[in-house]
């Protein structure tokens, strides 16, 4: 039994220390049923993609990342991987897999980040993943009015940025 599983069993329902605020199909999770994580998404649906693969989005709780039903300071770690596309067909496989942003995306992403910080406990960590295919990280950071502690670029074309933020009580 893993340390995580032992911890979760020992602490029961209070063991949800991690929130994935827009989990989608949990693509980057090693353990897609991690007992310490609460998986949230505005969608609960299944699709067959153009190559025949099945895409399943089944969160633990259906929730809008701009207005989450959690108390202030509920989580030690929040993972935020919001939709990053503004140009995608409504029924395209890209929109089904990654979601699609509205035209007023800066307001939406800022509201989402602010909400992630609200549910983080003091000194909690926000991991924010962004793909620059259509909107740059610089544009996103300008919109959210926050700077990460550090980040790392990944992906086949170096367009995905993982950023780490910490909720410091002096900044809130």
C-alpha positions as a printed NumPy array, in Angstrom:
array([[  0.   ,   0.   ,   0.   ],
       [  1.34 ,   3.445,  -0.918],
       [  1.994,   6.202,   1.635],
       [ -0.765,   8.26 ,   0.028],
       [ -3.308,   5.444,   0.369],
       [ -2.292,   4.837,   3.996],
       [ -2.618,   8.557,   4.77 ],
       [ -6.036,   8.767,   3.131],
       [ -7.329,   5.727,   4.998],
       [ -5.986,   7.04 ,   8.301],
       [ -7.64 ,  10.44 ,   7.828],
       [-10.927,   9.444,   6.211],
       [-12.924,  12.024,   4.255],
       [-10.78 ,  14.888,   5.569],
       [ -7.907,  13.53 ,   3.496],
       [ -8.803,  15.572,   0.389],
       [ -5.802,  17.875,   0.56 ],
       [ -5.571,  18.527,  -3.172],
       [ -8.065,  20.134,  -5.527],
       [ -7.863,  19.749,  -9.282],
       [-10.144,  22.668, -10.188],
       [-10.694,  21.656, -13.837],
       [ -9.613,  18.049, -14.063],
       [-10.925,  17.18 , -17.526],
       [ -9.946,  13.588, -18.243],
       [ -7.125,  13.739, -15.648],
       [ -4.548,  13.433, -18.444],
       [ -1.411,  14.316, -16.479],
       [ -2.231,  12.436, -13.265],
       [ -0.155,   9.322, -12.6  ],
       [ -2.906,   8.082, -10.233],
       [ -6.196,   9.176, -11.772],
       [ -8.017,   8.085,  -8.582],
       [ -5.565,   9.662,  -6.112],
       [ -7.293,   9.439,  -2.712],
       [ -5.867,  12.796,  -1.587],
       [ -7.335,  14.672,  -4.562],
       [-10.793,  16.035,  -5.217],
       [-11.392,  16.211,  -8.971],
       [-13.694,  19.017, -10.137],
       [-14.823,  20.09 , -13.601],
       [-17.755,  21.964, -15.111],
       [-18.291,  19.016, -17.473],
       [-19.411,  15.425, -16.85 ],
       [-19.418,  13.744, -20.25 ],
       [-17.942,  11.164, -22.597],
       [-16.898,  11.485, -26.244],
       [-15.347,   9.362, -28.96 ],
       [-12.485,  11.339, -30.503],
       [-11.668,  11.429, -34.222],
       [ -9.084,   8.649, -33.842],
       [-11.583,   6.39 , -32.05 ],
       [-10.202,   6.894, -28.532],
       [-12.65 ,   7.439, -25.717],
       [-12.502,  10.69 , -23.735],
       [-14.103,  10.489, -20.301],
       [-14.611,  13.526, -18.096],
       [-16.116,  12.339, -14.818],
       [-15.233,  14.657, -11.939],
       [-15.946,  13.887,  -8.292],
       [-17.927,  17.13 ,  -8.238],
       [-19.334,  19.257, -11.053],
       [-18.11 ,  22.773, -10.346],
       [-17.328,  26.011, -12.175],
       [-13.737,  27.07 , -11.392],
       [-14.841,  30.7  , -11.15 ],
       [-17.301,  29.969,  -8.315],
       [-16.28 ,  26.84 ,  -6.403],
       [-18.472,  25.421,  -3.627],
       [-15.639,  25.097,  -1.101],
       [-14.879,  26.993,   2.078],
       [-11.989,  29.44 ,   2.192],
       [ -8.619,  27.789,   2.855],
       [ -9.876,  24.231,   2.201],
       [ -6.846,  22.807,   0.353],
       [ -3.072,  22.609,   0.681],
       [ -2.532,  22.228,  -3.06 ],
       [ -4.633,  23.357,  -6.017],
       [ -3.977,  22.254,  -9.587],
       [ -5.333,  24.62 , -12.243],
       [ -5.282,  23.516, -15.885],
       [ -8.053,  25.609, -17.452],
       [ -9.084,  25.617, -21.104],
       [ -6.512,  27.479, -23.19 ],
       [ -8.148,  27.682, -26.612],
       [-10.18 ,  30.597, -27.942],
       [-10.251,  29.32 , -31.523],
       [-11.692,  25.82 , -31.856],
       [-14.872,  24.506, -33.384],
       [-17.627,  23.979, -30.827],
       [-17.756,  20.256, -31.621],
       [-14.069,  19.823, -32.517],
       [-12.021,  17.15 , -30.764],
       [ -9.758,  19.923, -29.418],
       [-12.694,  21.655, -27.722],
       [-13.939,  18.33 , -26.339],
       [-10.521,  17.405, -24.978],
       [ -9.314,  20.789, -23.694],
       [-12.405,  22.982, -23.45 ],
       [-12.78 ,  26.415, -25.017],
       [-12.51 ,  29.918, -23.579],
       [-14.948,  32.753, -24.244],
       [-13.861,  36.012, -25.865],
       [-13.534,  37.649, -22.433],
       [-11.012,  35.001, -21.376],
       [ -8.811,  37.403, -19.31 ],
       [-11.688,  38.074, -16.897],
       [-12.523,  34.363, -16.653],
       [ -8.938,  33.207, -16.041],
       [ -8.349,  35.948, -13.446],
       [-11.548,  35.013, -11.65 ],
       [-10.469,  31.352, -11.738],
       [ -7.016,  32.065, -10.302],
       [ -8.513,  34.311,  -7.614],
       [-10.919,  31.504,  -6.705],
       [ -8.05 ,  28.993,  -6.542],
       [ -6.247,  31.307,  -4.121],
       [ -9.42 ,  31.689,  -2.037],
       [ -9.688,  27.926,  -1.454],
       [ -5.938,  27.548,  -0.775],
       [ -4.813,  27.651,   2.829],
       [ -2.077,  30.12 ,   3.768],
       [  1.264,  28.976,   2.369],
       [ -0.594,  26.596,   0.079],
       [  0.644,  25.891,  -3.43 ],
       [ -1.056,  26.54 ,  -6.767],
       [  0.255,  24.626,  -9.766],
       [ -0.964,  26.382, -12.908],
       [ -0.546,  24.729, -16.314],
       [ -0.914,  26.795, -19.468],
       [ -0.439,  26.003, -23.148],
       [  0.633,  28.937, -25.335],
       [ -0.861,  27.621, -28.561],
       [ -3.194,  30.645, -28.861],
       [ -2.578,  32.862, -25.809],
       [  0.886,  33.554, -24.406],
       [  1.909,  33.053, -20.784],
       [  2.801,  36.762, -20.701],
       [ -0.806,  37.655, -21.627],
       [ -2.133,  35.296, -18.947],
       [  0.174,  36.673, -16.244],
       [ -0.903,  40.212, -17.176],
       [ -4.555,  39.134, -16.892],
       [ -4.215,  37.426, -13.505],
       [ -1.953,  40.144, -12.063],
       [  0.272,  37.626, -10.246],
       [  3.782,  36.315, -10.808],
       [  4.76 ,  32.685, -10.247],
       [  7.643,  31.682,  -8.006],
       [  9.038,  29.579, -10.849],
       [  7.955,  27.633, -13.902],
       [  9.089,  25.138, -16.474],
       [  8.342,  24.815, -20.177],
       [  7.449,  21.363, -21.485],
       [  5.736,  19.769, -24.444],
       [  6.75 ,  18.66 , -27.885],
       [  6.977,  22.241, -29.127],
       [  7.833,  23.905, -25.806],
       [  4.46 ,  25.642, -25.604],
       [  3.27 ,  24.28 , -22.252],
       [  4.29 ,  26.128, -19.097],
       [  3.926,  24.707, -15.585],
       [  3.982,  27.499, -12.999],
       [  4.156,  27.373,  -9.215],
       [  2.545,  30.003,  -6.982],
       [  2.352,  30.168,  -3.183],
       [ -0.403,  31.831,  -1.196],
       [  1.367,  34.19 ,   1.148],
       [ -0.934,  35.926,   3.672],
       [  0.859,  39.248,   3.06 ],
       [ -0.219,  39.177,  -0.616],
       [ -3.914,  38.416,  -0.129]])
